[in-house]
C-alpha cells in the first residue's frame, strides 16, 4: 500500500513537471533587423485606364485575375504579361450563381481560384479557362453554435479538401479545416489580441491586430497590418498549428501620433521557399520595401523598389508584379527578382 502511494505521488510530480514545462514554453522572438539591402529598378510598366478598387488579384500562368468591389462583373480576367482584357464574371444577388457577400479565397492549386459567400455559407472553387470560369466544386463553410456562418475574413485552399481559414469575431483565430468532411483539425488563437484585452480590462477590436498570411508547404507566415510584427508557424504531422518564431514588436501602432513609427505590412506573397512581404511606413497604404524571409526563420534581405505600390504578386519565373492604384487608372510595375532571389 505504501509502495503504491509513493508511485502515485511520483506520477503526479512527473505530470506536474511536464505541464509546467509545457506552460513555460517560449516562442523565440527576433528583432526585425536585416543588414542586406538591394535596390532594384522597374523593368517595365503597363497602365490600364481602369480603376479596379481591388479586393485581391492573382497571376495565373498566362492570365491575371482581379477581384474588385463592383456589383457586376467583379472578376476580371486579363492576359499576362500583356494585360489585355479577356472576359469578366460575377454578379451580386441572391439567385443561383450569384453572391450576396463576395470574398476572395486564395488557392495554392495551380489553375484555380476560390470565392466564398458568408451569407450563403458557401465556398466555390473555379477553374480559369480560356474564355470562361468553370465551377468545379462547392463546399459548405463552418458554422457556429447558433448555426450561423463563422465570420471568415481570409481563406487559403491548400489542397482539394484542406483549408486555412481566418476568423475574426470575438477572437481572432486561424483554423485548419477539412471542408470535405467538415472537420476542424486545429485552431491558432491570436494571443496578442487577448493579451492587450487583459491589460486594458476590456474587449479589443480585431482591426489593430489584423493580419494577412500566406503558406509555403507546411509553413505559415502571419504579417500584421498595423504592427511591425510577423509570426512564423508550421503544421506538424498531426495537423496541429505550431508557433515557430516571432519577429518584431507587440505594440499597436495604428493610433500612434508619430508617423515615423507606423511601419506595417500591406501584402504578402511567396516564391520557392521564400516569403515576400510588402512593407509601408508613415501610416500610408503604399510602400516600396520588400522584406524577404525563408521558411527556416531567417530574415534574408530587403529589396527596395523604385516605385511605391499598394500590393504585389510574383509569377513562377521570378518576376515581381506590383500594383499601384491611381485616381483614374491602374499601373503595374514589373521587376525581375529571379536573380536576386536565387542569390539569397
Backbone torsions as a table, in degrees:
resi	resn	phi	psi	omega
1	UNK	NA	-46.3	179.8
2	UNK	-62.8	-37.7	179.2
3	UNK	-63.8	-41.3	179.9
4	UNK	-64.7	-39.0	178.2
5	UNK	-63.3	-42.1	179.7
6	UNK	-62.7	-41.5	178.6
7	UNK	-63.4	-41.8	-179.9
8	UNK	-61.7	-44.1	179.6
9	UNK	-63.2	-41.7	-180.0
10	UNK	-62.7	-43.1	177.6
11	UNK	-61.1	-43.3	179.5
12	UNK	-61.2	-41.1	180.0
13	UNK	-65.6	-40.8	179.5
14	UNK	-64.9	-43.6	178.4
15	UNK	-62.9	-43.0	179.2
16	UNK	-61.1	-40.3	178.9
17	UNK	-66.0	-40.3	179.4
18	UNK	-64.6	-42.3	179.8
19	UNK	-65.1	-40.3	179.9
20	UNK	-64.0	-42.6	178.8
21	UNK	-62.2	-41.1	179.4
22	UNK	-63.5	-43.1	-179.6
23	UNK	-66.3	-30.1	-176.0
24	UNK	-88.7	1.5	178.4
25	UNK	-60.6	128.3	-178.8
26	UNK	-112.8	135.3	175.1
27	UNK	-78.9	127.2	178.7
28	UNK	-57.6	139.2	179.6
29	UNK	-120.7	130.2	177.7
30	UNK	-118.2	149.9	173.0
31	UNK	-71.7	150.3	179.6
32	UNK	-83.6	70.6	-175.5
33	UNK	-127.2	133.5	177.5
34	UNK	-138.7	128.6	-178.5
35	UNK	-90.7	-6.6	-177.2
36	UNK	-105.0	119.1	178.1
37	UNK	-128.8	133.2	179.5
38	UNK	-130.4	129.3	177.9
39	UNK	-94.2	146.5	-178.7
40	UNK	-141.4	142.8	-179.6
41	UNK	-99.0	147.4	177.3
42	UNK	-61.9	129.3	179.5
43	UNK	-81.3	-34.2	-176.2
44	UNK	-163.3	159.8	176.7
45	UNK	-146.2	150.2	178.5
46	UNK	-132.6	131.4	177.5
47	UNK	-111.4	132.2	178.5
48	UNK	-114.2	133.7	-178.6
49	UNK	-80.9	54.0	178.2
50	UNK	-147.4	136.2	175.6
51	UNK	-101.1	113.9	-172.7
52	UNK	-78.4	-30.3	-169.7
53	UNK	49.8	60.9	-166.1
54	UNK	-71.1	140.3	161.7
55	UNK	-85.8	-45.3	-179.8
56	UNK	-166.3	169.9	176.6
57	UNK	-157.2	163.1	-174.1
58	UNK	-154.4	134.6	172.6
59	UNK	-84.2	130.4	-179.2
60	UNK	-132.3	86.2	178.3
61	UNK	58.4	-104.8	-177.4
62	UNK	-99.5	15.4	178.5
63	UNK	-135.3	159.6	173.7
64	UNK	-133.2	130.7	-172.9
65	UNK	-113.2	131.3	-180.0
66	UNK	-116.4	138.7	173.3
67	UNK	-117.4	116.6	-174.6
68	UNK	-111.5	-178.6	178.9
69	UNK	-93.1	14.5	177.7
70	UNK	-66.6	152.4	177.6
71	UNK	-79.6	-34.7	179.1
72	UNK	-116.7	145.2	178.3
73	UNK	50.2	50.1	-176.2
74	UNK	-78.0	-10.2	171.4
75	UNK	-104.9	123.1	177.6
76	UNK	-119.2	135.9	179.7
77	UNK	-115.9	126.8	179.0
78	UNK	-121.3	156.1	172.9
79	UNK	-71.9	153.8	178.2
80	UNK	-133.6	131.2	12.7
81	UNK	-94.9	6.0	-174.8
82	UNK	-69.6	-27.0	-177.8
83	UNK	59.5	50.9	173.7
84	UNK	-103.8	133.5	-177.2
85	UNK	-62.2	134.1	177.3
86	UNK	-109.9	-58.1	179.1
87	UNK	-165.7	170.0	179.7
88	UNK	-133.1	167.6	-172.4
89	UNK	-160.3	155.8	172.4
90	UNK	110.7	129.7	-179.5
91	UNK	-139.2	137.6	177.4
92	UNK	-87.1	131.5	-179.9
93	UNK	164.6	-175.4	-176.9
94	UNK	-109.1	2.2	-178.1
95	UNK	-82.6	178.0	178.3
96	UNK	-59.4	132.9	179.2
97	UNK	77.0	1.8	179.6
98	UNK	-104.5	161.7	-176.3
99	UNK	-119.2	129.9	174.5
100	UNK	-82.2	-48.4	177.6
101	UNK	-131.9	91.0	-176.4
102	UNK	-74.3	139.9	175.2
103	UNK	-138.5	140.5	176.8
104	UNK	-82.2	133.5	174.1
105	UNK	-119.2	122.1	-179.1
106	UNK	-69.8	156.9	-176.1
107	UNK	-139.7	128.4	179.2
108	UNK	-89.1	-4.8	176.2
109	UNK	-85.5	134.0	-176.4
110	UNK	-66.8	134.1	173.7
111	UNK	87.0	7.7	-177.6
112	UNK	-129.2	153.5	166.4
113	UNK	-128.9	160.6	175.2
114	UNK	-125.9	141.6	173.0
115	UNK	-126.3	146.4	177.7
116	UNK	-136.8	158.6	-174.4
117	UNK	-132.1	109.6	-178.4
118	UNK	-62.4	-42.6	-177.0
119	UNK	-65.5	-31.1	177.3
120	UNK	-94.5	-1.2	-180.0
121	UNK	52.3	41.3	-174.3
122	UNK	-137.0	150.4	174.2
123	UNK	-125.4	139.3	-174.0
124	UNK	-123.6	132.7	178.6
125	UNK	-107.0	123.3	-177.7
126	UNK	-118.0	145.5	168.8
127	UNK	-98.1	148.9	-179.7
128	UNK	-97.6	108.8	178.2
129	UNK	-95.9	-179.8	-177.6
130	UNK	-66.7	-32.6	-176.2
131	UNK	-132.7	6.0	-178.5
132	UNK	-163.5	162.6	169.7
133	UNK	-88.6	140.7	176.6
134	UNK	-123.8	122.9	178.3
135	UNK	-72.4	120.8	-178.0
136	UNK	-100.7	-32.0	-176.9
137	UNK	-162.6	150.1	176.8
138	UNK	-124.3	136.3	178.9
139	UNK	-123.1	151.7	171.4
140	UNK	-90.3	136.1	178.0
141	UNK	-82.4	160.0	179.8
142	UNK	-69.0	144.0	178.2
143	UNK	-114.9	162.2	179.5
144	UNK	-92.2	-170.1	-177.2
145	UNK	-67.5	-19.9	177.8
146	UNK	-93.2	11.7	180.0
147	UNK	64.2	27.9	175.2
148	UNK	-106.4	146.9	178.7
149	UNK	-62.9	135.0	177.9
150	UNK	-65.6	147.6	-176.5
151	UNK	-78.2	77.8	179.1
152	UNK	-79.0	131.9	-178.5
153	UNK	-109.3	-15.5	171.9
154	UNK	-155.4	141.1	178.9
155	UNK	-136.0	133.6	172.2
156	UNK	-119.6	125.6	176.0
157	UNK	-87.7	118.4	-175.5
158	UNK	-88.9	-36.6	173.0
159	UNK	-151.9	-163.4	-171.3
160	UNK	-61.6	-27.1	-175.5
161	UNK	-127.9	-15.2	-173.7
162	UNK	-103.6	133.9	-175.8
163	UNK	-132.6	147.7	165.9
164	UNK	-101.3	126.2	-170.6
165	UNK	-132.7	119.7	-179.0
166	UNK	-93.4	124.2	-179.4
167	UNK	-110.5	129.4	177.4
168	UNK	-121.2	94.9	177.0
169	UNK	-128.5	-126.1	173.4
170	UNK	-62.8	-31.7	175.7
171	UNK	-125.1	161.3	173.3
172	UNK	-103.0	117.7	-174.3
173	UNK	-130.3	148.2	173.0
174	UNK	-115.2	117.4	-176.8
175	UNK	-102.3	138.3	166.4
176	UNK	-103.0	115.4	-166.0
177	UNK	-132.1	140.9	166.8
178	UNK	-99.4	102.9	-176.1
179	UNK	-75.2	-20.0	179.5
180	UNK	-64.3	-41.7	178.1
181	UNK	-112.5	12.7	176.1
182	UNK	58.0	41.3	-179.3
183	UNK	-108.0	124.1	177.0
184	UNK	-91.7	102.4	-175.7
185	UNK	-66.5	-47.1	-175.9
186	UNK	-161.3	161.7	-179.7
187	UNK	-135.0	133.4	176.6
188	UNK	-110.6	118.0	-176.8
189	UNK	-89.3	138.6	174.8
190	UNK	-75.7	90.2	-176.0
191	UNK	-67.7	-24.7	180.0
192	UNK	-61.2	-41.7	177.6
193	UNK	-64.0	-42.3	179.0
194	UNK	-64.3	-42.2	180.0
195	UNK	-61.6	-41.6	179.2
196	UNK	-66.0	-38.5	178.6
197	UNK	-63.7	-40.0	179.1
198	UNK	-64.8	-39.8	180.0
199	UNK	-65.0	-38.7	-178.0
200	UNK	-85.6	-18.1	-177.1
201	UNK	71.4	30.0	-178.6
202	UNK	-154.7	167.9	175.3
203	UNK	-72.2	152.3	-175.5
204	UNK	-125.2	133.7	176.8
205	UNK	-61.1	143.7	-179.6
206	UNK	-72.1	-17.6	-172.0
207	UNK	-54.0	-46.8	-178.6
208	UNK	-66.5	-20.3	-177.5
209	UNK	-114.1	21.3	178.9
210	UNK	-71.2	143.9	178.3
211	UNK	-141.5	153.2	170.1
212	UNK	-97.8	164.5	177.7
213	UNK	-153.6	157.9	176.0
214	UNK	-142.3	166.7	-173.6
215	UNK	-131.8	135.5	168.2
216	UNK	-126.2	108.4	-177.3
217	UNK	60.2	-117.7	178.7
218	UNK	-99.7	10.5	-177.1
219	UNK	-105.4	135.7	-177.3
220	UNK	-123.9	131.6	175.0
221	UNK	-117.2	125.7	175.2
222	UNK	-99.6	127.5	179.1
223	UNK	-118.7	112.8	-174.7
224	UNK	-74.7	142.5	-176.0
225	UNK	-83.7	-25.8	-177.1
226	UNK	-129.8	17.7	177.1
227	UNK	-138.1	141.2	177.6
228	UNK	-78.1	74.5	-169.3
229	UNK	-151.0	139.6	172.7
230	UNK	-130.4	147.5	175.0
231	UNK	-128.8	126.4	177.6
232	UNK	-100.8	125.4	179.3
233	UNK	-122.0	165.2	170.5
234	UNK	-145.6	158.6	177.8
235	UNK	-97.5	127.1	178.8
236	UNK	-87.1	-178.7	-175.7
237	UNK	-67.0	-18.6	178.2
238	UNK	-94.2	16.2	-179.0
239	UNK	60.9	37.9	174.6
240	UNK	-105.7	142.7	178.7
241	UNK	-88.4	117.0	-173.5
242	UNK	-115.2	123.0	175.3
243	UNK	-66.4	137.1	-175.6
244	UNK	-116.9	-41.4	-173.1
245	UNK	-163.7	149.9	174.3
246	UNK	-125.1	134.1	169.4
247	UNK	-109.6	143.8	166.3
248	UNK	92.7	-141.8	-164.1
249	UNK	-115.4	168.5	170.3
250	UNK	-117.7	19.4	-176.7
251	UNK	-95.7	125.7	174.6
252	UNK	-70.4	121.0	-177.5
253	UNK	-106.5	1.1	-171.9
254	UNK	-58.9	-40.4	-176.9
255	UNK	-104.4	18.0	-178.4
256	UNK	-66.0	134.8	178.1
257	UNK	-74.5	-14.0	-178.7
258	UNK	-98.5	106.8	-176.8
259	UNK	-62.5	-25.9	-179.5
260	UNK	-69.5	-13.4	178.8
261	UNK	-90.1	-9.0	-173.0
262	UNK	-86.3	71.3	171.9
263	UNK	-98.3	126.6	175.0
264	UNK	-159.2	179.6	-169.7
265	UNK	-105.7	136.5	-177.4
266	UNK	-99.0	-35.3	-173.6
267	UNK	-157.3	162.9	-178.7
268	UNK	-145.8	140.3	178.0
269	UNK	-143.8	-178.8	-178.5
270	UNK	-145.2	151.6	176.3
271	UNK	-148.8	121.7	-177.6
272	UNK	57.5	-120.1	178.6
273	UNK	-106.7	27.5	-176.6
274	UNK	-121.7	137.5	170.6
275	UNK	-95.8	136.5	178.1
276	UNK	-118.1	119.9	-175.5
277	UNK	-116.9	124.5	176.8
278	UNK	-83.6	122.7	-174.5
279	UNK	-113.7	143.6	178.8
280	UNK	-116.5	172.8	171.4
281	UNK	-146.5	168.7	178.6
282	UNK	63.9	17.8	174.1
283	UNK	70.3	18.3	-179.7
284	UNK	-98.6	161.0	-175.6
285	UNK	-92.8	37.1	173.5
286	UNK	-152.7	155.3	-178.2
287	UNK	-154.4	170.7	179.2
288	UNK	-135.0	15.2	-179.6
289	UNK	-112.0	122.7	174.4
290	UNK	-103.0	115.3	177.6
291	UNK	-94.1	127.8	-174.2
292	UNK	-110.8	123.4	-179.7
293	UNK	-125.7	145.4	175.4
294	UNK	-99.7	172.0	-174.1
295	UNK	-74.5	-9.2	178.4
296	UNK	-92.3	-0.6	176.1
297	UNK	95.6	24.7	179.4
298	UNK	-107.7	132.8	174.7
299	UNK	-84.4	101.2	-166.2
300	UNK	-85.4	-37.4	-174.7
301	UNK	-168.0	159.8	165.5
302	UNK	-113.7	131.0	176.5
303	UNK	-111.9	121.9	-176.9
304	UNK	-99.4	115.0	177.8
305	UNK	-80.9	155.0	178.1
306	UNK	-86.7	1.3	178.2
307	UNK	-130.8	147.0	172.5
308	UNK	-89.8	130.3	-172.3
309	UNK	-134.0	168.1	-177.0
310	UNK	-97.2	-31.9	-177.6
311	UNK	-158.2	166.8	-174.3
312	UNK	-140.5	158.9	165.4
313	UNK	-151.0	163.9	-178.0
314	UNK	-136.2	133.6	-178.0
315	UNK	-87.0	175.7	-173.7
316	UNK	-70.4	-12.4	177.8
317	UNK	-93.2	0.3	178.7
318	UNK	88.8	19.2	175.6
319	UNK	-92.2	121.3	175.7
320	UNK	-84.6	126.8	175.5
321	UNK	-110.7	125.1	-176.2
322	UNK	-117.4	133.2	-175.8
323	UNK	-102.5	134.2	176.6
324	UNK	-129.8	119.5	179.0
325	UNK	-89.8	128.8	178.4
326	UNK	-113.8	-179.1	-175.1
327	UNK	-63.0	-43.7	-175.4
328	UNK	-128.7	16.4	-179.6
329	UNK	-161.2	174.5	176.2
330	UNK	-128.8	134.7	-179.2
331	UNK	-119.1	138.3	177.8
332	UNK	-118.5	125.3	-179.9
333	UNK	-107.4	135.8	-178.8
334	UNK	-111.0	132.0	179.6
335	UNK	-127.7	132.5	178.0
336	UNK	-86.0	99.4	-176.5
337	UNK	-98.4	-6.8	-171.7
338	UNK	-56.3	-47.0	-177.7
339	UNK	-65.2	-41.0	178.7
340	UNK	-65.0	-45.9	-176.9
341	UNK	-68.3	-34.9	179.1
342	UNK	-69.1	-24.2	179.4
343	UNK	-86.3	-12.4	-177.6
344	UNK	-72.4	NA	NA
